[in-house]
Structure formats: structure tokens, C-alpha cells
């Protein structure tokens, strides 16, 4: 079974824009999510993406870059 940190890393990659569950402010994920404390709250770049059993609202996900195709 997937743990919370694995879900955070999968669903909130660098570049994801989200609304913080703590403040309601809009932030962009600038670093890989990590546990903040023993309660399993999760931050990404200093802002909460998981707090008190609630996930931050994802506003937009990063668009993967396509590599050029060489023939």
C-alpha cells in the first residue's frame, strides 16, 4: 500500500500549483515533498500540502517536457 509521502511525491511534483491547506494561499511546489513532523504532515518548499488529514487543492500540474525526436 502506498504511504502518504509516496502519494505526495507522485501527485505534487515540482512545478505543481496548489492552494495551501493551512493558509489558503496559492503556492508552487519548488522542492520534493517531505515529512514535516511525526504527525505525518507533509511540506513542499516550506508550505503544507498535507495537514491534519487534508490534502492541498491542486490548481495545476506541470506539463511534462517532450524531448525532440531525431530520425
ABEGO torsion letter per residue (X at the ends): XBBAAAAAAAABBBGBBBBBAAAGBBBBBABBBBBABAAGBBBBGGBBABBGGBBBBBABBBBBBBBBBBX
